[in-house]
Amino acid sequence: MTAIPLLLDGYLDELPVADDDGLIARFRVISSPTDDATDETVWACRTADPHLAYALLTLMQPGDLLRVGGHLALPGPGDEGGPRLDVDALELLSPAPARHLTEMVLDRYGPYLIVLDPETDSVPVFTETGAWVGTAEHADAVTDLIHAHETGSPPSSS
């Protein structure tokens, strides 16, 4: 593969995913030089840096504005997969905007759906196929609940 140094700013598209042994975090960043949807590029990214993977998997959320740096890996004729950005630098430029709810909202966390209700702090979580995942005590605990659902471990207390 050919690797080209690259630094870009973009929004975290959905919850990052760790590989089976937890050593590599995969995620997508949406970047647009003009803020026009027709100019958007979705970058497939991954990092093997354990500190960056931890930050992505526990501290970041979809909609966060990130600055990512690394090397754009372009596949050669014998390589599998498409181009990707191997990330070795990550900076949170701006967290996702806080939502000021006045009515119930259905939101997406990757393949999960959550129900945000201004009347209560608890957040029901379902898969996109409608399977029940559970109820997070508050919006900040949704990621822990989803992680527990995916790994089969009990959610960490927040």
C-alpha positions as a Markdown table, in Angstrom:
| # | Residue | x | y | z |
|---|---|---|---|---|
| 1 | Met | 0.0 | 0.0 | 0.0 |
| 2 | Thr | 1.0 | 3.6 | -0.6 |
| 3 | Ala | 0.7 | 5.8 | 2.5 |
| 4 | Ile | 0.2 | 9.6 | 2.1 |
| 5 | Pro | 0.4 | 11.9 | 5.2 |
| 6 | Leu | -3.0 | 13.6 | 5.8 |
| 7 | Leu | -4.6 | 15.9 | 8.3 |
| 8 | Leu | -8.3 | 16.7 | 8.2 |
| 9 | Asp | -11.2 | 18.1 | 10.2 |
| 10 | Gly | -14.5 | 16.3 | 10.2 |
| 11 | Tyr | -17.4 | 15.0 | 12.2 |
| 12 | Leu | -17.5 | 11.6 | 13.8 |
| 13 | Asp | -20.2 | 9.8 | 11.8 |
| 14 | Glu | -21.3 | 7.0 | 14.2 |
| 15 | Leu | -20.1 | 5.2 | 17.2 |
| 16 | Pro | -16.6 | 3.7 | 16.7 |
| 17 | Val | -16.2 | -0.1 | 16.7 |
| 18 | Ala | -13.3 | -2.1 | 18.2 |
| 19 | Asp | -12.0 | -5.2 | 16.6 |
| 20 | Asp | -12.4 | -8.5 | 18.5 |
| 21 | Asp | -9.3 | -8.2 | 20.6 |
| 22 | Gly | -9.9 | -4.4 | 21.2 |
| 23 | Leu | -6.6 | -3.4 | 19.6 |
| 24 | Ile | -7.9 | -1.5 | 16.6 |
| 25 | Ala | -10.8 | 1.1 | 16.6 |
| 26 | Arg | -12.6 | 1.7 | 13.3 |
| 27 | Phe | -14.6 | 4.8 | 12.7 |
| 28 | Arg | -15.8 | 7.1 | 9.9 |
| 29 | Val | -15.3 | 10.9 | 9.7 |
| 30 | Ile | -17.3 | 13.1 | 7.4 |
| 31 | Ser | -15.4 | 16.1 | 6.1 |
| 32 | Ser | -16.5 | 18.9 | 3.8 |
| 33 | Pro | -14.3 | 21.7 | 2.6 |
| 34 | Thr | -17.3 | 23.9 | 1.8 |
| 35 | Asp | -19.9 | 22.7 | 4.4 |
| 36 | Asp | -22.1 | 21.8 | 1.4 |
| 37 | Ala | -23.4 | 18.2 | 1.4 |
| 38 | Thr | -22.4 | 17.7 | -2.2 |
| 39 | Asp | -18.8 | 18.2 | -1.3 |
| 40 | Glu | -18.8 | 15.8 | 1.7 |
| 41 | Thr | -16.3 | 12.9 | 1.8 |
| 42 | Val | -16.7 | 10.0 | 4.2 |
| 43 | Trp | -13.3 | 8.8 | 5.4 |
| 44 | Ala | -12.9 | 5.2 | 6.6 |
| 45 | Cys | -10.5 | 5.5 | 9.6 |
| 46 | Arg | -8.8 | 3.2 | 12.0 |
| 47 | Thr | -6.3 | 3.5 | 14.8 |
| 48 | Ala | -4.1 | 0.9 | 16.5 |
| 49 | Asp | -2.9 | 3.4 | 19.2 |
| 50 | Pro | -4.5 | 2.2 | 22.4 |
| 51 | His | -4.9 | 5.7 | 23.8 |
| 52 | Leu | -6.7 | 7.0 | 20.7 |
| 53 | Ala | -8.8 | 3.8 | 20.6 |
| 54 | Tyr | -9.8 | 4.3 | 24.2 |
| 55 | Ala | -10.7 | 8.0 | 23.6 |
| 56 | Leu | -12.8 | 7.1 | 20.6 |
| 57 | Leu | -14.6 | 4.2 | 22.2 |
| 58 | Thr | -15.3 | 5.9 | 25.6 |
| 59 | Leu | -15.2 | 9.7 | 25.2 |
| 60 | Met | -16.3 | 10.6 | 21.7 |
| 61 | Gln | -19.8 | 10.6 | 20.3 |
| 62 | Pro | -21.3 | 11.0 | 16.9 |
| 63 | Gly | -21.4 | 14.6 | 15.8 |
| 64 | Asp | -18.1 | 15.5 | 17.6 |
| 65 | Leu | -15.9 | 17.7 | 15.4 |
| 66 | Leu | -12.5 | 16.0 | 15.2 |
| 67 | Arg | -9.1 | 16.8 | 13.8 |
| 68 | Val | -7.5 | 13.5 | 12.7 |
| 69 | Gly | -4.0 | 13.0 | 11.4 |
| 70 | Gly | -2.3 | 10.0 | 10.0 |
| 71 | His | -1.5 | 8.3 | 6.7 |
| 72 | Leu | -3.9 | 7.7 | 3.9 |
| 73 | Ala | -3.4 | 4.1 | 2.8 |
| 74 | Leu | -4.1 | 3.5 | -0.8 |
| 75 | Pro | -4.4 | -0.2 | -1.8 |
| 76 | Gly | -2.3 | -1.7 | -4.5 |
| 77 | Pro | -3.3 | -4.3 | -7.0 |
| 78 | Gly | -2.8 | -7.2 | -4.6 |
| 79 | Asp | -4.2 | -5.5 | -1.5 |
| 80 | Glu | -7.7 | -6.2 | -0.1 |
| 81 | Gly | -10.0 | -3.4 | 1.0 |
| 82 | Gly | -10.3 | 0.2 | -0.1 |
| 83 | Pro | -8.5 | 3.3 | 1.0 |
| 84 | Arg | -8.4 | 4.2 | 4.7 |
| 85 | Leu | -6.8 | 6.7 | 7.0 |
| 86 | Asp | -4.5 | 5.1 | 9.6 |
| 87 | Val | -4.9 | 7.6 | 12.4 |
| 88 | Asp | -2.0 | 8.4 | 14.7 |
| 89 | Ala | -3.2 | 11.8 | 16.0 |
| 90 | Leu | -6.7 | 12.8 | 17.2 |
| 91 | Glu | -8.0 | 16.1 | 18.7 |
| 92 | Leu | -11.5 | 16.9 | 19.8 |
| 93 | Leu | -12.2 | 20.4 | 18.3 |
| 94 | Ser | -15.8 | 20.7 | 19.4 |
| 95 | Pro | -18.2 | 18.3 | 21.1 |
| 96 | Ala | -21.5 | 17.5 | 19.4 |
| 97 | Pro | -24.0 | 20.3 | 20.1 |
| 98 | Ala | -26.2 | 19.7 | 23.1 |
| 99 | Arg | -29.8 | 19.1 | 22.2 |
| 100 | His | -32.3 | 21.3 | 23.9 |
| 101 | Leu | -35.4 | 19.1 | 23.8 |
| 102 | Thr | -38.9 | 20.3 | 23.9 |
| 103 | Glu | -40.5 | 17.1 | 22.7 |
| 104 | Met | -39.6 | 13.4 | 22.4 |
| 105 | Val | -36.9 | 12.6 | 19.8 |
| 106 | Leu | -35.7 | 9.4 | 18.2 |
| 107 | Asp | -32.0 | 9.4 | 17.6 |
| 108 | Arg | -29.5 | 7.0 | 16.0 |
| 109 | Tyr | -26.3 | 5.7 | 17.5 |
| 110 | Gly | -24.9 | 3.6 | 14.6 |
| 111 | Pro | -27.2 | 0.5 | 14.4 |
| 112 | Tyr | -29.0 | 1.6 | 17.6 |
| 113 | Leu | -31.9 | 3.9 | 18.2 |
| 114 | Ile | -32.5 | 5.8 | 21.4 |
| 115 | Val | -35.5 | 7.7 | 22.6 |
| 116 | Leu | -34.8 | 11.1 | 24.2 |
| 117 | Asp | -37.7 | 12.5 | 26.3 |
| 118 | Pro | -37.4 | 15.9 | 28.0 |
| 119 | Glu | -39.8 | 14.5 | 30.7 |
| 120 | Thr | -37.3 | 12.0 | 32.0 |
| 121 | Asp | -33.5 | 11.4 | 32.3 |
| 122 | Ser | -33.8 | 7.7 | 31.4 |
| 123 | Val | -33.1 | 6.7 | 27.7 |
| 124 | Pro | -34.6 | 3.6 | 26.2 |
| 125 | Val | -32.3 | 1.9 | 23.6 |
| 126 | Phe | -33.3 | -0.5 | 20.8 |
| 127 | Thr | -31.5 | -2.0 | 17.8 |
| 128 | Glu | -32.5 | -0.7 | 14.4 |
| 129 | Thr | -34.4 | -4.0 | 13.9 |
| 130 | Gly | -36.5 | -3.2 | 17.0 |
| 131 | Ala | -34.8 | -5.5 | 19.5 |
| 132 | Trp | -34.8 | -4.2 | 23.0 |
| 133 | Val | -31.4 | -3.4 | 24.4 |
| 134 | Gly | -32.2 | -1.7 | 27.7 |
| 135 | Thr | -32.7 | 1.6 | 29.5 |
| 136 | Ala | -29.7 | 3.9 | 30.2 |
| 137 | Glu | -30.1 | 5.9 | 33.4 |
| 138 | His | -29.2 | 9.1 | 31.5 |
| 139 | Ala | -28.0 | 10.1 | 28.0 |
| 140 | Asp | -24.3 | 9.9 | 29.1 |
| 141 | Ala | -24.7 | 6.2 | 29.9 |
| 142 | Val | -26.1 | 5.2 | 26.5 |
| 143 | Thr | -22.6 | 4.3 | 25.2 |
| 144 | Asp | -21.9 | 2.0 | 28.2 |
| 145 | Leu | -25.2 | 0.3 | 27.7 |
| 146 | Ile | -24.5 | -0.3 | 24.0 |
| 147 | His | -21.0 | -1.6 | 24.8 |
| 148 | Ala | -22.4 | -4.0 | 27.4 |
| 149 | His | -25.0 | -5.2 | 25.0 |
| 150 | Glu | -22.4 | -5.9 | 22.3 |
| 151 | Thr | -19.9 | -7.6 | 24.6 |
| 152 | Gly | -22.4 | -9.4 | 26.8 |
| 153 | Ser | -20.9 | -7.8 | 29.9 |
| 154 | Pro | -22.9 | -5.9 | 32.5 |
| 155 | Pro | -23.0 | -2.1 | 32.0 |
| 156 | Ser | -20.5 | -0.1 | 34.0 |
| 157 | Ser | -22.2 | 2.1 | 36.7 |
| 158 | Ser | -22.1 | 5.8 | 35.9 |
